[in-house]
Amino acid sequence: MSMKKEKTINQEIQEKSVNDNKGLKGWREVALGSIAEITMGQSPPGETYNETGNGLPFYQGVADFGYRYPKKRVYCTSPSRFASAGDILFSVRAPIGRINIATEKCAIGRGIACIRSKDTSDQKFLEFVLRSKTDEWLVLESQGSIFGNAKKDDLIQLPIPWPNSSIRRAIASVLSSLDDKIDLLHRQNKTLEAMAETPLFVNKFVTYLCTLFMNYFLGLIGWI
């Protein structure tokens, strides 16, 4: 990536962030690198990968992402870069900016950066801010400002809206509550989808609908 391109990335994100934060009293803007530790992933030798559960879960990009938490597909016996439970897993390859949260110690490949707030009490707020910036990365990708992947310098210099601590805690609390409910509904939906794929469930559901319809129909004509 050329210096001109790198400058364009940071300028465009900064200009949008400044405009978005105008009029918000008590808010300032900080660089992500000043409030968080950033670890870029690295891919170990291919012969250390397996799908039998040997080693640490190994996440390489959005293909491993779920709604909120990553899916275990591949494991690695000799990882070199790690994330811990609660760390933000940030996709640095297209689509850039997608986020999941690590549920345990895991290994990360080149398609992912691990982001950890320097103050653990700000981790949730930081997660939601980064999630809110997903569309900005998509715009930059579509405009050609970013080609292929985001570099560590892009993340270090990423502007983050930063209100005072009480506002950060309040926002994180409200959004966490809502997100937990969404996550629960998402998991329930997955369970129902899995159930719906079984013949027994389909048969029972069809039988139920037929019974419900017939009772309603017979009630209309006065047979019940």
C-alpha atoms as an extended CHARMM CRD file, in Angstrom:
* protein
*
       224  EXT
         1         1  MET       CA              0.0000000000        0.0000000000        0.0000000000  PROA      1               0.0000000000
         2         2  SER       CA              1.4010000000        3.4020000000       -0.9500000000  PROA      2               0.0000000000
         3         3  MET       CA              1.8830000000        6.2800000000        1.4740000000  PROA      3               0.0000000000
         4         4  LYS       CA             -0.7670000000        8.1700000000       -0.4720000000  PROA      4               0.0000000000
         5         5  LYS       CA             -3.2620000000        5.3590000000        0.0500000000  PROA      5               0.0000000000
         6         6  GLU       CA             -2.4230000000        5.0450000000        3.7630000000  PROA      6               0.0000000000
         7         7  LYS       CA             -2.9140000000        8.7660000000        4.2080000000  PROA      7               0.0000000000
         8         8  THR       CA             -6.2610000000        8.5770000000        2.4450000000  PROA      8               0.0000000000
         9         9  ILE       CA             -7.4760000000        5.8280000000        4.7690000000  PROA      9               0.0000000000
        10        10  ASN       CA             -6.7250000000        7.7410000000        7.9490000000  PROA      10              0.0000000000
        11        11  GLN       CA             -7.9090000000       11.1050000000        6.6300000000  PROA      11              0.0000000000
        12        12  GLU       CA            -11.2450000000        9.7380000000        5.4630000000  PROA      12              0.0000000000
        13        13  ILE       CA            -11.9690000000        7.9210000000        8.7130000000  PROA      13              0.0000000000
        14        14  GLN       CA            -10.8760000000       10.9110000000       10.8090000000  PROA      14              0.0000000000
        15        15  GLU       CA            -12.9900000000       13.3730000000        8.8090000000  PROA      15              0.0000000000
        16        16  LYS       CA            -16.0810000000       11.1980000000        9.1750000000  PROA      16              0.0000000000
        17        17  SER       CA            -15.4800000000       10.6900000000       12.9010000000  PROA      17              0.0000000000
        18        18  VAL       CA            -15.0270000000       14.4180000000       13.5180000000  PROA      18              0.0000000000
        19        19  ASN       CA            -18.2830000000       15.1790000000       11.7240000000  PROA      19              0.0000000000
        20        20  ASP       CA            -20.1350000000       12.4150000000       13.5800000000  PROA      20              0.0000000000
        21        21  ASN       CA            -18.9530000000       13.6670000000       16.9830000000  PROA      21              0.0000000000
        22        22  LYS       CA            -19.7100000000       17.3650000000       16.5150000000  PROA      22              0.0000000000
        23        23  GLY       CA            -21.9640000000       18.7520000000       19.2240000000  PROA      23              0.0000000000
        24        24  LEU       CA            -21.3710000000       15.9030000000       21.6890000000  PROA      24              0.0000000000
        25        25  LYS       CA            -20.3410000000       17.6010000000       24.9120000000  PROA      25              0.0000000000
        26        26  GLY       CA            -17.7630000000       15.7690000000       26.9850000000  PROA      26              0.0000000000
        27        27  TRP       CA            -16.6610000000       13.6800000000       24.0220000000  PROA      27              0.0000000000
        28        28  ARG       CA            -13.2090000000       13.7260000000       22.5140000000  PROA      28              0.0000000000
        29        29  GLU       CA            -11.4230000000       11.6580000000       19.9370000000  PROA      29              0.0000000000
        30        30  VAL       CA             -8.4810000000        9.3500000000       20.6460000000  PROA      30              0.0000000000
        31        31  ALA       CA             -6.3960000000        7.0060000000       18.5400000000  PROA      31              0.0000000000
        32        32  LEU       CA             -7.1670000000        3.3340000000       19.0830000000  PROA      32              0.0000000000
        33        33  GLY       CA             -3.4970000000        2.6450000000       19.7570000000  PROA      33              0.0000000000
        34        34  SER       CA             -3.5510000000        4.9900000000       22.7590000000  PROA      34              0.0000000000
        35        35  ILE       CA             -6.3040000000        3.0770000000       24.5700000000  PROA      35              0.0000000000
        36        36  ALA       CA             -5.8300000000       -0.5010000000       23.4030000000  PROA      36              0.0000000000
        37        37  GLU       CA             -3.2190000000       -3.1720000000       22.8050000000  PROA      37              0.0000000000
        38        38  ILE       CA             -3.2610000000       -4.4500000000       19.2340000000  PROA      38              0.0000000000
        39        39  THR       CA             -1.8140000000       -7.8090000000       18.1770000000  PROA      39              0.0000000000
        40        40  MET       CA             -1.7960000000       -8.7410000000       14.5070000000  PROA      40              0.0000000000
        41        41  GLY       CA             -2.3080000000      -12.4210000000       13.7510000000  PROA      41              0.0000000000
        42        42  GLN       CA              0.2810000000      -14.6320000000       12.1390000000  PROA      42              0.0000000000
        43        43  SER       CA             -0.1200000000      -17.9140000000       10.2820000000  PROA      43              0.0000000000
        44        44  PRO       CA              2.0490000000      -20.8020000000       11.4940000000  PROA      44              0.0000000000
        45        45  PRO       CA              3.1400000000      -23.6490000000        9.1650000000  PROA      45              0.0000000000
        46        46  GLY       CA              0.2320000000      -25.4470000000        7.5180000000  PROA      46              0.0000000000
        47        47  GLU       CA              1.3000000000      -28.8600000000        8.8550000000  PROA      47              0.0000000000
        48        48  THR       CA              0.4670000000      -27.6660000000       12.3850000000  PROA      48              0.0000000000
        49        49  TYR       CA             -3.2480000000      -27.3020000000       11.5070000000  PROA      49              0.0000000000
        50        50  ASN       CA             -5.8140000000      -29.9870000000       12.2280000000  PROA      50              0.0000000000
        51        51  GLU       CA             -9.5540000000      -30.4720000000       12.6210000000  PROA      51              0.0000000000
        52        52  THR       CA             -9.3650000000      -33.0720000000       15.3720000000  PROA      52              0.0000000000
        53        53  GLY       CA             -9.1450000000      -30.6960000000       18.3420000000  PROA      53              0.0000000000
        54        54  ASN       CA             -5.4110000000      -30.9960000000       18.8700000000  PROA      54              0.0000000000
        55        55  GLY       CA             -3.9490000000      -27.7160000000       20.1420000000  PROA      55              0.0000000000
        56        56  LEU       CA             -5.6520000000      -24.3350000000       20.4190000000  PROA      56              0.0000000000
        57        57  PRO       CA             -8.6600000000      -23.1810000000       18.3900000000  PROA      57              0.0000000000
        58        58  PHE       CA             -7.2140000000      -21.3120000000       15.4020000000  PROA      58              0.0000000000
        59        59  TYR       CA             -9.1680000000      -18.4610000000       13.8160000000  PROA      59              0.0000000000
        60        60  GLN       CA             -8.0650000000      -17.0710000000       10.4830000000  PROA      60              0.0000000000
        61        61  GLY       CA            -10.8190000000      -14.6730000000        9.3860000000  PROA      61              0.0000000000
        62        62  VAL       CA            -14.5350000000      -14.0460000000        8.9970000000  PROA      62              0.0000000000
        63        63  ALA       CA            -15.0850000000      -17.6110000000        7.7750000000  PROA      63              0.0000000000
        64        64  ASP       CA            -14.6330000000      -18.5750000000       11.4380000000  PROA      64              0.0000000000
        65        65  PHE       CA            -16.9760000000      -15.8880000000       12.7760000000  PROA      65              0.0000000000
        66        66  GLY       CA            -20.4300000000      -16.4200000000       14.1800000000  PROA      66              0.0000000000
        67        67  TYR       CA            -22.9430000000      -13.7470000000       15.1690000000  PROA      67              0.0000000000
        68        68  ARG       CA            -20.9170000000      -12.8560000000       18.2450000000  PROA      68              0.0000000000
        69        69  TYR       CA            -18.5010000000      -15.6730000000       18.9870000000  PROA      69              0.0000000000
        70        70  PRO       CA            -16.1890000000      -17.6150000000       16.6430000000  PROA      70              0.0000000000
        71        71  LYS       CA            -16.8670000000      -21.1740000000       15.5140000000  PROA      71              0.0000000000
        72        72  LYS       CA            -14.2520000000      -23.8400000000       16.1840000000  PROA      72              0.0000000000
        73        73  ARG       CA            -13.2470000000      -25.4130000000       12.8810000000  PROA      73              0.0000000000
        74        74  VAL       CA             -9.4630000000      -25.5980000000       12.8320000000  PROA      74              0.0000000000
        75        75  TYR       CA             -6.9120000000      -26.1270000000       15.6020000000  PROA      75              0.0000000000
        76        76  CYS       CA             -3.1820000000      -25.4150000000       15.7050000000  PROA      76              0.0000000000
        77        77  THR       CA             -0.4290000000      -27.1690000000       17.6390000000  PROA      77              0.0000000000
        78        78  SER       CA              2.2580000000      -24.4750000000       17.1820000000  PROA      78              0.0000000000
        79        79  PRO       CA              0.5820000000      -21.0570000000       17.2160000000  PROA      79              0.0000000000
        80        80  SER       CA              2.6150000000      -17.8640000000       17.4560000000  PROA      80              0.0000000000
        81        81  ARG       CA             -0.0170000000      -15.1800000000       18.0970000000  PROA      81              0.0000000000
        82        82  PHE       CA             -2.7550000000      -15.4500000000       20.6880000000  PROA      82              0.0000000000
        83        83  ALA       CA             -5.9710000000      -13.9180000000       21.9600000000  PROA      83              0.0000000000
        84        84  SER       CA             -7.5540000000      -14.4660000000       25.3650000000  PROA      84              0.0000000000
        85        85  ALA       CA            -11.1500000000      -14.7880000000       26.5210000000  PROA      85              0.0000000000
        86        86  GLY       CA            -12.9390000000      -11.4520000000       26.1260000000  PROA      86              0.0000000000
        87        87  ASP       CA            -10.5270000000      -10.0800000000       23.5270000000  PROA      87              0.0000000000
        88        88  ILE       CA            -11.9290000000       -8.4780000000       20.3990000000  PROA      88              0.0000000000
        89        89  LEU       CA            -11.2000000000      -10.4280000000       17.2170000000  PROA      89              0.0000000000
        90        90  PHE       CA            -11.0760000000       -7.8760000000       14.3940000000  PROA      90              0.0000000000
        91        91  SER       CA            -11.0880000000       -8.9070000000       10.7390000000  PROA      91              0.0000000000
        92        92  VAL       CA             -8.2600000000       -7.1590000000        8.8810000000  PROA      92              0.0000000000
        93        93  ARG       CA             -9.0140000000       -8.7640000000        5.5140000000  PROA      93              0.0000000000
        94        94  ALA       CA            -12.0820000000       -8.1970000000        3.3860000000  PROA      94              0.0000000000
        95        95  PRO       CA            -14.6400000000       -7.7570000000        4.6950000000  PROA      95              0.0000000000
        96        96  ILE       CA            -12.5920000000       -5.5490000000        7.0160000000  PROA      96              0.0000000000
        97        97  GLY       CA            -13.9700000000       -4.5240000000       10.3880000000  PROA      97              0.0000000000
        98        98  ARG       CA            -16.1010000000       -7.5470000000       11.2510000000  PROA      98              0.0000000000
        99        99  ILE       CA            -15.9090000000       -8.3930000000       14.9480000000  PROA      99              0.0000000000
       100       100  ASN       CA            -16.2490000000      -11.4410000000       17.1740000000  PROA      100             0.0000000000
       101       101  ILE       CA            -15.3150000000      -11.9980000000       20.8100000000  PROA      101             0.0000000000
       102       102  ALA       CA            -12.9150000000      -14.7280000000       21.9180000000  PROA      102             0.0000000000
       103       103  THR       CA            -14.4300000000      -17.1200000000       24.4470000000  PROA      103             0.0000000000
       104       104  GLU       CA            -11.1290000000      -18.7400000000       25.4660000000  PROA      104             0.0000000000
       105       105  LYS       CA             -7.4240000000      -18.6270000000       24.7370000000  PROA      105             0.0000000000
       106       106  CYS       CA             -7.0090000000      -19.1270000000       21.0030000000  PROA      106             0.0000000000
       107       107  ALA       CA             -4.5750000000      -18.6840000000       18.1360000000  PROA      107             0.0000000000
       108       108  ILE       CA             -5.0790000000      -16.0160000000       15.4700000000  PROA      108             0.0000000000
       109       109  GLY       CA             -3.9630000000      -16.0300000000       11.8360000000  PROA      109             0.0000000000
       110       110  ARG       CA             -3.1360000000      -13.2130000000        9.4180000000  PROA      110             0.0000000000
       111       111  GLY       CA             -6.7510000000      -12.3400000000        8.7680000000  PROA      111             0.0000000000
       112       112  ILE       CA             -7.3990000000      -11.2690000000       12.3550000000  PROA      112             0.0000000000
       113       113  ALA       CA             -6.1180000000       -8.7080000000       14.8380000000  PROA      113             0.0000000000
       114       114  CYS       CA             -6.6310000000       -9.0410000000       18.5770000000  PROA      114             0.0000000000
       115       115  ILE       CA             -7.7100000000       -5.8250000000       20.3120000000  PROA      115             0.0000000000
       116       116  ARG       CA             -7.6650000000       -5.4850000000       24.0950000000  PROA      116             0.0000000000
       117       117  SER       CA             -8.5180000000       -2.3160000000       26.0070000000  PROA      117             0.0000000000
       118       118  LYS       CA             -5.7270000000       -1.1230000000       28.2890000000  PROA      118             0.0000000000
       119       119  ASP       CA             -8.4260000000       -0.5460000000       30.8970000000  PROA      119             0.0000000000
       120       120  THR       CA            -10.4800000000       -3.7470000000       31.1290000000  PROA      120             0.0000000000
       121       121  SER       CA            -13.5530000000       -1.7990000000       32.2280000000  PROA      121             0.0000000000
       122       122  ASP       CA            -13.6510000000       -0.1670000000       28.7820000000  PROA      122             0.0000000000
       123       123  GLN       CA            -13.5570000000       -3.4020000000       26.7860000000  PROA      123             0.0000000000
       124       124  LYS       CA            -17.3070000000       -3.5290000000       26.1740000000  PROA      124             0.0000000000
       125       125  PHE       CA            -17.5440000000        0.1150000000       25.1530000000  PROA      125             0.0000000000
       126       126  LEU       CA            -14.6240000000       -0.3410000000       22.7790000000  PROA      126             0.0000000000
       127       127  GLU       CA            -16.2880000000       -3.3980000000       21.2510000000  PROA      127             0.0000000000
       128       128  PHE       CA            -19.4530000000       -1.4680000000       20.4460000000  PROA      128             0.0000000000
       129       129  VAL       CA            -17.5500000000        1.5170000000       19.0430000000  PROA      129             0.0000000000
       130       130  LEU       CA            -15.5910000000       -0.7580000000       16.7140000000  PROA      130             0.0000000000
       131       131  ARG       CA            -18.7570000000       -2.5490000000       15.6650000000  PROA      131             0.0000000000
       132       132  SER       CA            -20.3230000000        0.8100000000       14.8300000000  PROA      132             0.0000000000
       133       133  LYS       CA            -17.4680000000        1.5210000000       12.4090000000  PROA      133             0.0000000000
       134       134  THR       CA            -18.0450000000       -1.5290000000       10.2200000000  PROA      134             0.0000000000
       135       135  ASP       CA            -19.8130000000        0.5240000000        7.5470000000  PROA      135             0.0000000000
       136       136  GLU       CA            -16.8900000000        2.9780000000        7.3900000000  PROA      136             0.0000000000
       137       137  TRP       CA            -14.5230000000        0.1670000000        6.4350000000  PROA      137             0.0000000000
       138       138  LEU       CA            -16.9710000000       -1.0530000000        3.8010000000  PROA      138             0.0000000000
       139       139  VAL       CA            -17.1060000000        2.4190000000        2.2490000000  PROA      139             0.0000000000
       140       140  LEU       CA            -13.3190000000        2.6700000000        2.1550000000  PROA      140             0.0000000000
       141       141  GLU       CA            -13.0780000000       -0.7870000000        0.5680000000  PROA      141             0.0000000000
       142       142  SER       CA            -15.6340000000        0.1170000000       -2.1020000000  PROA      142             0.0000000000
       143       143  GLN       CA            -13.7880000000        3.3620000000       -2.8800000000  PROA      143             0.0000000000
       144       144  GLY       CA            -10.4740000000        1.5610000000       -3.2270000000  PROA      144             0.0000000000
       145       145  SER       CA             -8.8680000000        3.4100000000       -0.3000000000  PROA      145             0.0000000000
       146       146  ILE       CA             -8.0640000000        0.0340000000        1.2360000000  PROA      146             0.0000000000
       147       147  PHE       CA             -6.9280000000       -2.8330000000       -0.9130000000  PROA      147             0.0000000000
       148       148  GLY       CA             -6.7120000000       -6.3290000000        0.4720000000  PROA      148             0.0000000000
       149       149  ASN       CA             -6.2200000000       -5.7540000000        4.1680000000  PROA      149             0.0000000000
       150       150  ALA       CA             -5.8940000000       -3.2260000000        6.9810000000  PROA      150             0.0000000000
       151       151  LYS       CA             -2.4040000000       -2.8160000000        8.4180000000  PROA      151             0.0000000000
       152       152  LYS       CA             -1.4720000000       -2.3550000000       12.0690000000  PROA      152             0.0000000000
       153       153  ASP       CA             -0.8340000000        1.3640000000       11.5340000000  PROA      153             0.0000000000
       154       154  ASP       CA             -4.4080000000        1.7140000000       10.2160000000  PROA      154             0.0000000000
       155       155  LEU       CA             -5.7100000000        0.2910000000       13.4810000000  PROA      155             0.0000000000
       156       156  ILE       CA             -3.3000000000        2.2050000000       15.7100000000  PROA      156             0.0000000000
       157       157  GLN       CA             -4.3840000000        5.5080000000       14.1790000000  PROA      157             0.0000000000
       158       158  LEU       CA             -8.0870000000        4.6370000000       13.9770000000  PROA      158             0.0000000000
       159       159  PRO       CA            -10.0380000000        7.5210000000       15.6040000000  PROA      159             0.0000000000
       160       160  ILE       CA            -12.2820000000        6.4260000000       18.4670000000  PROA      160             0.0000000000
       161       161  PRO       CA            -14.9800000000        8.6420000000       20.0450000000  PROA      161             0.0000000000
       162       162  TRP       CA            -14.1820000000        8.7730000000       23.7530000000  PROA      162             0.0000000000
       163       163  PRO       CA            -16.6050000000       10.3330000000       26.2680000000  PROA      163             0.0000000000
       164       164  ASN       CA            -15.8940000000       10.4910000000       29.9900000000  PROA      164             0.0000000000
       165       165  SER       CA            -15.7920000000        7.2590000000       31.9610000000  PROA      165             0.0000000000
       166       166  SER       CA            -19.3260000000        7.4850000000       33.3820000000  PROA      166             0.0000000000
       167       167  ILE       CA            -20.7960000000        7.8580000000       29.8900000000  PROA      167             0.0000000000
       168       168  ARG       CA            -18.6680000000        4.9900000000       28.5740000000  PROA      168             0.0000000000
       169       169  ARG       CA            -19.8930000000        2.7110000000       31.3740000000  PROA      169             0.0000000000
       170       170  ALA       CA            -23.5320000000        3.7160000000       30.8680000000  PROA      170             0.0000000000
       171       171  ILE       CA            -23.4320000000        3.1630000000       27.0990000000  PROA      171             0.0000000000
       172       172  ALA       CA            -21.6830000000       -0.1890000000       27.5030000000  PROA      172             0.0000000000
       173       173  SER       CA            -24.2470000000       -1.3240000000       30.0860000000  PROA      173             0.0000000000
       174       174  VAL       CA            -27.2760000000       -0.4840000000       27.9350000000  PROA      174             0.0000000000
       175       175  LEU       CA            -25.8480000000       -1.9000000000       24.7160000000  PROA      175             0.0000000000
       176       176  SER       CA            -24.5860000000       -5.0450000000       26.4610000000  PROA      176             0.0000000000
       177       177  SER       CA            -28.0690000000       -5.7560000000       27.7780000000  PROA      177             0.0000000000
       178       178  LEU       CA            -29.5970000000       -5.3310000000       24.3220000000  PROA      178             0.0000000000
       179       179  ASP       CA            -26.8660000000       -7.3530000000       22.6510000000  PROA      179             0.0000000000
       180       180  ASP       CA            -27.2920000000      -10.2080000000       25.1210000000  PROA      180             0.0000000000
       181       181  LYS       CA            -30.9840000000      -10.3820000000       24.2250000000  PROA      181             0.0000000000
       182       182  ILE       CA            -30.1780000000      -10.3550000000       20.5020000000  PROA      182             0.0000000000
       183       183  ASP       CA            -27.5810000000      -13.0820000000       20.9920000000  PROA      183             0.0000000000
       184       184  LEU       CA            -30.0960000000      -15.1970000000       22.9220000000  PROA      184             0.0000000000
       185       185  LEU       CA            -32.7030000000      -14.8030000000       20.1770000000  PROA      185             0.0000000000
       186       186  HSD       CA            -30.0860000000      -15.6540000000       17.5680000000  PROA      186             0.0000000000
       187       187  ARG       CA            -29.1120000000      -18.8590000000       19.3820000000  PROA      187             0.0000000000
       188       188  GLN       CA            -32.7680000000      -19.8130000000       19.8870000000  PROA      188             0.0000000000
       189       189  ASN       CA            -33.3730000000      -19.2980000000       16.1830000000  PROA      189             0.0000000000
       190       190  LYS       CA            -30.4140000000      -21.5690000000       15.3440000000  PROA      190             0.0000000000
       191       191  THR       CA            -31.8490000000      -24.2230000000       17.6560000000  PROA      191             0.0000000000
       192       192  LEU       CA            -35.2630000000      -24.0070000000       15.9900000000  PROA      192             0.0000000000
       193       193  GLU       CA            -33.6410000000      -24.2050000000       12.5500000000  PROA      193             0.0000000000
       194       194  ALA       CA            -31.7590000000      -27.3330000000       13.5920000000  PROA      194             0.0000000000
       195       195  MET       CA            -34.9340000000      -28.8620000000       15.0020000000  PROA      195             0.0000000000
       196       196  ALA       CA            -36.8410000000      -28.0090000000       11.8440000000  PROA      196             0.0000000000
       197       197  GLU       CA            -34.3680000000      -30.0460000000        9.7950000000  PROA      197             0.0000000000
       198       198  THR       CA            -35.2650000000      -33.2730000000       11.6090000000  PROA      198             0.0000000000
       199       199  PRO       CA            -38.0590000000      -35.3970000000       10.0690000000  PROA      199             0.0000000000
       200       200  LEU       CA            -39.6920000000      -36.0140000000       13.4650000000  PROA      200             0.0000000000
       201       201  PHE       CA            -40.0020000000      -32.2850000000       14.1500000000  PROA      201             0.0000000000
       202       202  VAL       CA            -41.3530000000      -31.6160000000       10.6520000000  PROA      202             0.0000000000
       203       203  ASN       CA            -43.9510000000      -34.3550000000       10.9890000000  PROA      203             0.0000000000
       204       204  LYS       CA            -45.0860000000      -33.1420000000       14.4160000000  PROA      204             0.0000000000
       205       205  PHE       CA            -45.2090000000      -29.5210000000       13.2730000000  PROA      205             0.0000000000
       206       206  VAL       CA            -47.2300000000      -30.3830000000       10.1640000000  PROA      206             0.0000000000
       207       207  THR       CA            -49.5660000000      -32.5060000000       12.2710000000  PROA      207             0.0000000000
       208       208  TYR       CA            -50.0060000000      -29.6260000000       14.7040000000  PROA      208             0.0000000000
       209       209  LEU       CA            -50.8100000000      -27.1630000000       11.9260000000  PROA      209             0.0000000000
       210       210  CYS       CA            -53.2750000000      -29.5410000000       10.3370000000  PROA      210             0.0000000000
       211       211  THR       CA            -55.0100000000      -30.1560000000       13.6720000000  PROA      211             0.0000000000
       212       212  LEU       CA            -55.1300000000      -26.4270000000       14.4000000000  PROA      212             0.0000000000
       213       213  PHE       CA            -56.5590000000      -25.6510000000       10.9650000000  PROA      213             0.0000000000
       214       214  MET       CA            -59.1560000000      -28.4310000000       11.0970000000  PROA      214             0.0000000000
       215       215  ASN       CA            -60.3570000000      -27.4260000000       14.5700000000  PROA      215             0.0000000000
       216       216  TYR       CA            -60.7070000000      -23.8360000000       13.3830000000  PROA      216             0.0000000000
       217       217  PHE       CA            -62.5350000000      -24.8750000000       10.2090000000  PROA      217             0.0000000000
       218       218  LEU       CA            -64.8700000000      -27.2630000000       12.0020000000  PROA      218             0.0000000000
       219       219  GLY       CA            -65.5930000000      -24.6210000000       14.6220000000  PROA      219             0.0000000000
       220       220  LEU       CA            -66.6810000000      -22.2090000000       11.8830000000  PROA      220             0.0000000000
       221       221  ILE       CA            -69.2400000000      -24.6360000000       10.4980000000  PROA      221             0.0000000000
       222       222  GLY       CA            -70.4790000000      -25.5900000000       13.9420000000  PROA      222             0.0000000000
       223       223  TRP       CA            -69.2490000000      -29.1580000000       14.1260000000  PROA      223             0.0000000000
       224       224  ILE       CA            -67.3460000000      -28.5510000000       17.3690000000  PROA      224             0.0000000000
